[in-house]
């Protein structure tokens, strides 16, 4: 029994030590147990009303967040991903205090992208967030959401 309890404690300690980097759709995240409702309890809102992380520094966050979105779209295009038209996607991104991305959730349902294009996008998004850090840090974990219109930066 003591070994079992020790094993569980060790498992949770190790899991908490290494940050996850998960890119997923809203729809799958819900069924996988890391929905926005669950994550929003662990990550404070970056901006907005109430108790937010960047109160008074909203412009700094918006600048860093916009740069991240640009870097992502450029990364997608450099890896031969083409939108072929403008595509509007709603994002909810969960950041660690050092700016690394733990969860990048997207609502792909209303986009009209076929399943193959969705899988390719999520795969590249997952690759992008493994080492990317937004150019801002905070005293607590934070989340930011927004609609984004993606389009090709590199023309075919």
C-alpha positions in Angstrom: 0.0 0.0 0.0 2.8 2.4 0.9 4.5 1.7 -2.5 1.2 2.4 -4.3 0.8 5.8 -2.5 4.5 6.7 -3.0 4.1 5.8 -6.7 1.1 8.0 -7.1 2.8 10.9 -5.3 5.9 10.5 -7.6 3.7 10.3 -10.7 1.9 13.6 -9.8 5.2 15.3 -8.9 6.8 14.3 -12.2 3.7 15.3 -14.2 3.7 18.7 -12.6 7.4 19.2 -13.3 7.2 19.0 -17.1 4.8 21.4 -18.8 2.6 19.9 -21.4 2.3 21.5 -24.9 -1.1 20.5 -26.3 -2.6 21.8 -29.5 -6.2 20.6 -30.0 -9.7 21.5 -31.1 -12.3 22.7 -28.7 -14.4 19.7 -29.5 -11.7 17.1 -28.8 -10.4 19.0 -25.7 -13.8 18.7 -24.1 -13.8 14.9 -24.4 -10.1 14.6 -23.4 -10.7 16.3 -20.1 -8.9 19.6 -20.7 -11.8 21.8 -21.8 -11.7 25.5 -21.5 -13.9 25.3 -18.4 -11.3 23.1 -16.7 -8.3 25.2 -17.8 -9.9 28.5 -17.0 -9.9 27.5 -13.3 -6.1 27.1 -13.5 -5.1 30.0 -15.7 -6.1 33.7 -15.0 -7.4 35.9 -17.8 -4.7 38.0 -19.4 -6.8 41.0 -19.9 -10.4 42.1 -19.4 -12.5 43.0 -16.4 -11.8 41.8 -12.9 -8.7 40.1 -11.6 -6.5 39.9 -14.7 -2.8 39.4 -15.2 -1.9 42.3 -17.4 -4.0 45.1 -15.9 -2.4 48.3 -17.1 -0.1 46.4 -19.5 -2.7 45.4 -22.0 -0.8 47.0 -25.0 2.3 44.9 -24.1 0.3 41.7 -24.1 -1.5 42.6 -27.4 1.8 43.3 -29.1 3.3 40.0 -27.9 0.1 38.0 -28.7 -0.1 39.6 -32.2 3.6 38.8 -32.9 2.9 35.1 -31.8 0.0 34.8 -34.2 2.2 36.2 -37.0 5.0 33.8 -36.1 2.6 30.9 -36.2 1.1 31.8 -39.5 4.6 32.3 -41.0 5.6 28.9 -39.5 2.6 27.2 -41.1 3.4 28.7 -44.5 7.1 27.8 -44.3 6.1 24.2 -43.6 4.0 24.2 -46.8 0.6 24.6 -45.2 -1.7 26.7 -47.3 -5.0 28.1 -46.4 -5.9 29.0 -50.0 -8.3 31.7 -48.7 -8.9 33.6 -45.5 -10.0 31.3 -42.6 -11.4 32.6 -39.3 -10.6 30.5 -36.2 -11.3 31.3 -32.6 -8.3 30.5 -30.4 -7.9 30.1 -26.6 -4.2 29.9 -25.6 -3.0 29.0 -22.1 0.5 30.3 -21.2 2.9 29.5 -18.4 4.6 32.3 -16.4 7.7 32.1 -18.7 5.6 32.6 -21.8 5.6 29.0 -23.0 2.4 27.6 -24.3 0.7 24.7 -22.4 -2.5 24.5 -24.4 -3.5 26.0 -27.7 -7.2 25.3 -28.3 -9.0 26.2 -31.6 -12.6 26.0 -32.7 -12.3 24.3 -36.1 -16.0 23.3 -36.4 -17.2 26.5 -38.2 -14.2 26.8 -40.5 -15.2 24.6 -43.3 -11.8 23.0 -43.4 -11.8 19.4 -44.4 -10.6 16.7 -42.0 -7.2 16.4 -43.7 -6.5 20.1 -43.5 -7.6 20.2 -39.9 -5.2 17.4 -39.0 -2.4 19.0 -40.8 -3.0 22.4 -39.1 -3.2 20.7 -35.6 0.0 18.8 -36.3 1.9 21.9 -37.3 0.4 23.9 -34.4 1.5 21.2 -32.0 5.0 21.3 -33.4 5.1 25.1 -33.2 4.1 25.3 -29.5 6.7 22.8 -28.4 9.4 25.4 -28.1 7.7 28.7 -28.8 7.5 31.3 -26.0 5.4 34.5 -26.3 7.5 37.6 -25.8 6.1 38.4 -22.4 6.2 36.9 -18.9 3.9 37.1 -15.9 3.7 36.3 -12.2 1.0 33.8 -12.8 -0.2 31.4 -15.6 -2.5 33.2 -18.0 -4.9 32.7 -20.9 -5.8 34.8 -23.9 -8.5 34.2 -26.5 -9.4 35.9 -29.8 -10.8 35.3 -33.2 -8.0 35.2 -35.8 -8.2 35.4 -39.6 -5.5 33.3 -41.1 -4.3 33.6 -44.6 -1.2 32.6 -46.7 1.8 34.9 -46.1 3.8 32.9 -48.6 1.9 32.6 -51.9 2.1 29.3 -53.8 
